[in-house]
Amino acid sequence: MNTNNNTMENAAESQVYTLPDIMRIFRFGRTKTLRLCKEGVLPVVKVGKTYISNQAMIDRWMLEHEGSEIDIIY
């Protein structure tokens, strides 16, 4: 059993992503990312004025939305 890989995987899943990280992951601009966060579309938690997420939340969200189309109304 390789515990080093498990430790690295757990560290990646527990890493907190802030808005700039989420923008980079989804390749959206700031305005679109903020709108999707506020509308509850993206897998985030709001702490104060800050939106955060982690890899586990994003992975789960991607699996749940696989093959679906998400409409963005402006």
Steps between C-alpha positions, in 0.01 A plus 500: 500500500639835398399749769688782331254501206204493738644794692552697179145423379350606835702822494375580148138434598526714813667793324267800506439672167418869501330696222819544291561124523141426398534741206815319390347152537183579303669751266235765559551869549437667834151627415371165375658311790348735758158476337511118492609493865224740607236303306609176664610340174862432591598275793603763751441601861475867593695594811441863577554671166729226367406206281705186558504146366728196491588225255257247649208743461597577140549133410161407647332792319660400168376141538150616590484731195675274250329525162264775610477853368496788745319806372639836602245779476639854498 
